């Protein structure tokens, strides 16, 4: 159990043992200057992470994550390694200050970061995989114009029925790609079919439909065309058994071992992200402190909307990361594993 000073649990800033879930964000959480605070405030910890990533990939990630504009970071093959590197740099800062989560999870792309944090995947290997994953996904987008839209305000079952009906009527592909909150469901597929489903959802009572700032139609059957090639990439990498529990957004269950992790990363290409169910699984671990590790606050919002009676924090900027660090109390040295192999 982690030792965290949780102002919402206990009183007077008392140091209270908490069950902590570290959550790693996926694509769409990128933003301009997302690593500026890390490299400015924690250079001794963060800069070696970025240097390793730059050497492994040949990408100017420091420049991209400090001064790069939104257009550059939207490109899938850039966004994915940039988000993973920023997330692991943030996690390294937390670990350097005594943090050890009880459970980790990642939203889609974030599952790579979660596996690195749990010692199941080497950082350099994760970078190689996510860059190739991004390239392959980008190739799908070049061949088949697609999009993703978040449907807010109606149940997931209604969204799924709309997708089935629109696909049958148009012959296009539109599928549920993400179950993020009880009334927030992401759909993905060919552009015209997704647009038609979004219109149907608004007519069915959706509060709003929000196009996602991503470069490809992730988590739908359009991605099956790259599954075999990505499987070859996964087969070339060593996976170890996690050193603490990892919840998979593919199944919403626990990753059993290294080989299971490998299979899940293949399945997630075309399968929906089951984040709402994952948060239900987290309750079995008695999680009462959710910490989003990396850029953005998307996952924190999902937890807030889930109704979980817990403390939720993010680390997306200097102020929030500093607050998270103040809440940490160095735990008894246990079987904490190094971030990188």
NORTAUR-V141183 format. One record per residue. N is the residue number from 1. RES is the residue in one letter. OMEGA is omega in radians with two decimals (none if undefined). Layout:
BEGIN
n->N res->RES omega->OMEGA
n->N res->RES omega->OMEGA
END
This chain:
BEGIN
n->1 res->X omega->3.14
n->2 res->X omega->3.06
n->3 res->X omega->-3.07
n->4 res->X omega->3.04
n->5 res->X omega->-3.03
n->6 res->X omega->-3.06
n->7 res->X omega->-3.12
n->8 res->X omega->-3.14
n->9 res->X omega->-3.03
n->10 res->X omega->-3.06
n->11 res->X omega->3.04
n->12 res->X omega->3.14
n->13 res->X omega->-3.13
n->14 res->X omega->3.08
n->15 res->X omega->-3.00
n->16 res->X omega->3.06
n->17 res->X omega->-3.13
n->18 res->X omega->3.01
n->19 res->X omega->-2.95
n->20 res->X omega->2.97
n->21 res->X omega->3.03
n->22 res->X omega->-3.05
n->23 res->X omega->-3.10
n->24 res->X omega->-3.03
n->25 res->X omega->3.12
n->26 res->X omega->-3.10
n->27 res->X omega->-3.00
n->28 res->X omega->3.09
n->29 res->X omega->-3.13
n->30 res->X omega->3.09
n->31 res->X omega->3.13
n->32 res->X omega->3.08
n->33 res->X omega->-3.02
n->34 res->X omega->3.12
n->35 res->X omega->-3.07
n->36 res->X omega->-3.10
n->37 res->X omega->3.14
n->38 res->X omega->-3.08
n->39 res->X omega->3.11
n->40 res->X omega->-3.02
n->41 res->X omega->-3.05
n->42 res->X omega->-3.03
n->43 res->X omega->-3.08
n->44 res->X omega->3.13
n->45 res->X omega->-3.01
n->46 res->X omega->-3.04
n->47 res->X omega->3.08
n->48 res->X omega->3.09
n->49 res->X omega->3.14
n->50 res->X omega->3.12
n->51 res->X omega->3.11
n->52 res->X omega->-3.14
n->53 res->X omega->3.13
n->54 res->X omega->3.13
n->55 res->X omega->-3.10
n->56 res->X omega->-2.99
n->57 res->X omega->-3.06
n->58 res->X omega->3.10
n->59 res->X omega->3.10
n->60 res->X omega->-2.98
n->61 res->X omega->3.10
n->62 res->X omega->3.11
n->63 res->X omega->-3.11
n->64 res->X omega->-3.05
n->65 res->X omega->3.09
n->66 res->X omega->-3.07
n->67 res->X omega->-3.11
n->68 res->X omega->-3.14
n->69 res->X omega->-3.12
n->70 res->X omega->-3.11
n->71 res->X omega->3.14
n->72 res->X omega->-3.08
n->73 res->X omega->3.10
n->74 res->X omega->3.13
n->75 res->X omega->-3.00
n->76 res->X omega->-3.08
n->77 res->X omega->3.07
n->78 res->X omega->-3.07
n->79 res->X omega->-3.03
n->80 res->X omega->3.07
n->81 res->X omega->3.13
n->82 res->X omega->3.13
n->83 res->X omega->3.14
n->84 res->X omega->-3.13
n->85 res->X omega->3.11
n->86 res->X omega->3.13
n->87 res->X omega->-3.12
n->88 res->X omega->3.04
n->89 res->X omega->3.09
n->90 res->X omega->3.12
n->91 res->X omega->3.14
n->92 res->X omega->3.08
n->93 res->X omega->3.12
n->94 res->X omega->3.14
n->95 res->X omega->3.13
n->96 res->X omega->3.12
n->97 res->X omega->2.98
n->98 res->X omega->-3.08
n->99 res->X omega->2.94
n->100 res->X omega->-3.13
n->101 res->X omega->3.02
n->102 res->X omega->-3.12
n->103 res->X omega->3.05
n->104 res->X omega->3.08
n->105 res->X omega->3.09
n->106 res->X omega->3.13
n->107 res->X omega->3.13
n->108 res->X omega->3.09
n->109 res->X omega->-3.11
n->110 res->X omega->3.11
n->111 res->X omega->3.04
n->112 res->X omega->3.11
n->113 res->X omega->3.14
n->114 res->X omega->3.13
n->115 res->X omega->3.05
n->116 res->X omega->-3.13
n->117 res->X omega->-3.12
n->118 res->X omega->3.11
n->119 res->X omega->-3.12
n->120 res->X omega->-3.07
n->121 res->X omega->3.11
n->122 res->X omega->-3.11
n->123 res->X omega->-3.12
n->124 res->X omega->3.11
n->125 res->X omega->3.10
n->126 res->X omega->3.13
n->127 res->X omega->3.13
n->128 res->X omega->-3.12
n->129 res->X omega->-3.06
n->130 res->X omega->3.08
n->131 res->X omega->3.12
n->132 res->X omega->3.08
n->133 res->X omega->3.13
n->134 res->X omega->3.12
n->135 res->X omega->-3.13
n->136 res->X omega->3.11
n->137 res->X omega->3.10
n->138 res->X omega->3.09
n->139 res->X omega->3.08
n->140 res->X omega->-3.13
n->141 res->X omega->3.11
n->142 res->X omega->-3.10
n->143 res->X omega->-3.03
n->144 res->X omega->3.11
n->145 res->X omega->-3.12
n->146 res->X omega->3.14
n->147 res->X omega->3.07
n->148 res->X omega->-3.13
n->149 res->X omega->3.03
n->150 res->X omega->3.11
n->151 res->X omega->-3.04
n->152 res->X omega->2.97
n->153 res->X omega->3.05
n->154 res->X omega->-3.08
n->155 res->X omega->-3.13
n->156 res->X omega->3.13
n->157 res->X omega->3.10
n->158 res->X omega->3.13
n->159 res->X omega->-3.14
n->160 res->X omega->3.11
n->161 res->X omega->3.11
n->162 res->X omega->3.14
n->163 res->X omega->-3.14
n->164 res->X omega->-3.10
n->165 res->X omega->-3.13
n->166 res->X omega->3.12
n->167 res->X omega->-3.13
n->168 res->X omega->-3.08
n->169 res->X omega->-3.03
n->170 res->X omega->-3.03
n->171 res->X omega->3.11
n->172 res->X omega->3.13
n->173 res->X omega->2.99
n->174 res->X omega->-3.02
n->175 res->X omega->3.02
n->176 res->X omega->-3.08
n->177 res->X omega->-3.10
n->178 res->X omega->3.06
n->179 res->X omega->-2.93
n->180 res->X omega->-3.13
n->181 res->X omega->-3.07
n->182 res->X omega->3.10
n->183 res->X omega->2.96
n->184 res->X omega->-3.09
n->185 res->X omega->3.12
n->186 res->X omega->3.05
n->187 res->X omega->-3.06
n->188 res->X omega->3.09
n->189 res->X omega->3.12
n->190 res->X omega->-2.93
n->191 res->X omega->-3.08
n->192 res->X omega->-3.13
n->193 res->X omega->3.11
n->194 res->X omega->3.12
n->195 res->X omega->3.13
n->196 res->X omega->3.12
n->197 res->X omega->3.11
n->198 res->X omega->3.09
n->199 res->X omega->3.12
n->200 res->X omega->-3.14
n->201 res->X omega->3.11
n->202 res->X omega->3.11
n->203 res->X omega->3.14
n->204 res->X omega->3.06
n->205 res->X omega->3.10
n->206 res->X omega->3.11
n->207 res->X omega->3.11
n->208 res->X omega->3.03
n->209 res->X omega->-2.98
n->210 res->X omega->3.04
n->211 res->X omega->-3.11
n->212 res->X omega->-3.11
n->213 res->X omega->3.13
n->214 res->X omega->-3.01
n->215 res->X omega->-3.08
n->216 res->X omega->3.10
n->217 res->X omega->-3.07
n->218 res->X omega->2.93
n->219 res->X omega->2.99
n->220 res->X omega->-3.01
n->221 res->X omega->3.05
n->222 res->X omega->-3.11
n->223 res->X omega->-3.14
n->224 res->X omega->-3.10
n->225 res->X omega->-3.13
n->226 res->X omega->-3.05
n->227 res->X omega->-3.09
n->228 res->X omega->3.14
n->229 res->X omega->3.11
n->230 res->X omega->3.06
n->231 res->X omega->3.10
n->232 res->X omega->3.10
n->233 res->X omega->3.13
n->234 res->X omega->-3.11
n->235 res->X omega->-3.10
n->236 res->X omega->-3.04
n->237 res->X omega->3.10
n->238 res->X omega->3.03
n->239 res->X omega->3.09
n->240 res->X omega->3.06
n->241 res->X omega->3.14
n->242 res->X omega->-3.14
n->243 res->X omega->2.99
n->244 res->X omega->-2.97
n->245 res->X omega->3.02
n->246 res->X omega->3.05
n->247 res->X omega->-3.10
n->248 res->X omega->3.08
n->249 res->X omega->3.09
n->250 res->X omega->-3.07
n->251 res->X omega->-3.00
n->252 res->X omega->3.11
n->253 res->X omega->-3.09
n->254 res->X omega->3.03
n->255 res->X omega->-2.98
n->256 res->X omega->-3.11
n->257 res->X omega->-3.08
n->258 res->X omega->-3.14
n->259 res->X omega->3.07
n->260 res->X omega->3.10
n->261 res->X omega->3.13
n->262 res->X omega->-3.12
n->263 res->X omega->-3.11
n->264 res->X omega->3.13
n->265 res->X omega->3.05
n->266 res->X omega->-3.08
n->267 res->X omega->-3.03
n->268 res->X omega->-3.14
n->269 res->X omega->-3.04
n->270 res->X omega->-3.11
n->271 res->X omega->-3.14
n->272 res->X omega->3.04
n->273 res->X omega->-3.05
n->274 res->X omega->-3.02
n->275 res->X omega->3.12
n->276 res->X omega->3.11
n->277 res->X omega->3.11
n->278 res->X omega->3.13
n->279 res->X omega->3.04
n->280 res->X omega->3.09
n->281 res->X omega->-3.14
n->282 res->X omega->3.13
n->283 res->X omega->3.09
n->284 res->X omega->3.08
n->285 res->X omega->3.14
n->286 res->X omega->3.13
n->287 res->X omega->3.08
n->288 res->X omega->3.11
n->289 res->X omega->-3.13
n->290 res->X omega->-3.10
n->291 res->X omega->3.09
n->292 res->X omega->-3.00
n->293 res->X omega->-3.13
n->294 res->X omega->-3.08
n->295 res->X omega->3.04
n->296 res->X omega->3.13
n->297 res->X omega->-3.10
n->298 res->X omega->-3.07
n->299 res->X omega->3.07
n->300 res->X omega->3.10
n->301 res->X omega->3.11
n->302 res->X omega->3.12
n->303 res->X omega->3.12
n->304 res->X omega->-3.10
n->305 res->X omega->-3.14
n->306 res->X omega->-3.11
n->307 res->X omega->3.14
n->308 res->X omega->3.11
n->309 res->X omega->-2.99
n->310 res->X omega->3.02
n->311 res->X omega->-3.12
n->312 res->X omega->-3.13
n->313 res->X omega->3.05
n->314 res->X omega->-3.07
n->315 res->X omega->-2.91
n->316 res->X omega->3.11
n->317 res->X omega->-3.04
n->318 res->X omega->-3.10
n->319 res->X omega->-3.10
n->320 res->X omega->3.10
n->321 res->X omega->3.11
n->322 res->X omega->3.11
n->323 res->X omega->3.11
n->324 res->X omega->3.14
n->325 res->X omega->3.10
n->326 res->X omega->-3.12
n->327 res->X omega->-3.09
n->328 res->X omega->2.95
n->329 res->X omega->-3.03
n->330 res->X omega->-3.14
n->331 res->X omega->3.04
n->332 res->X omega->-3.12
n->333 res->X omega->-3.13
n->334 res->X omega->-3.06
n->335 res->X omega->3.11
n->336 res->X omega->-3.07
n->337 res->X omega->3.10
n->338 res->X omega->3.13
n->339 res->X omega->-3.07
n->340 res->X omega->3.07
n->341 res->X omega->none
END
